[in-house]
Amino acid sequence: MARLTKLMSFLDTIDKEIKEEVYNRENQQNEQEDKWENWADSEKGQEYIYKTEALEELTFLIYEVIDKAQKIKDKDYY
């Protein structure tokens, strides 16, 4: 069970870091769109947006792992 606790703690830290990065990327995206209206349609803009969305999706997956680990700790296997 100690390993589950360590895993959950580690993932929680990583999750917070990724959420902070997503927040910063979204702010940067807004700044770029304010500078250039078609930035989101550019190749660089699209790549930036896709990566931000992928990072956000990763936070959902991390949440699922943390949730599952907590259920195992709580002996809630179903």
ChimeraX attribute file (.defattr): number of C-alpha atoms within 10 A of each C-alpha:
attribute: neighborCount
match mode: 1-to-1
recipient: residues
	/A:1	11
	/A:2	8
	/A:3	9
	/A:4	15
	/A:5	14
	/A:6	11
	/A:7	15
	/A:8	20
	/A:9	13
	/A:10	12
	/A:11	17
	/A:12	16
	/A:13	11
	/A:14	14
	/A:15	20
	/A:16	12
	/A:17	13
	/A:18	17
	/A:19	16
	/A:20	12
	/A:21	15
	/A:22	19
	/A:23	14
	/A:24	13
	/A:25	17
	/A:26	16
	/A:27	12
	/A:28	13
	/A:29	18
	/A:30	14
	/A:31	12
	/A:32	15
	/A:33	15
	/A:34	11
	/A:35	10
	/A:36	10
	/A:37	9
	/A:38	11
	/A:39	17
	/A:40	17
	/A:41	12
	/A:42	10
	/A:43	10
	/A:44	11
	/A:45	16
	/A:46	13
	/A:47	13
	/A:48	17
	/A:49	17
	/A:50	12
	/A:51	14
	/A:52	21
	/A:53	15
	/A:54	12
	/A:55	17
	/A:56	17
	/A:57	11
	/A:58	15
	/A:59	21
	/A:60	12
	/A:61	13
	/A:62	16
	/A:63	15
	/A:64	12
	/A:65	15
	/A:66	20
	/A:67	13
	/A:68	16
	/A:69	20
	/A:70	16
	/A:71	13
	/A:72	14
	/A:73	14
	/A:74	10
	/A:75	9
	/A:76	10
	/A:77	9
	/A:78	5
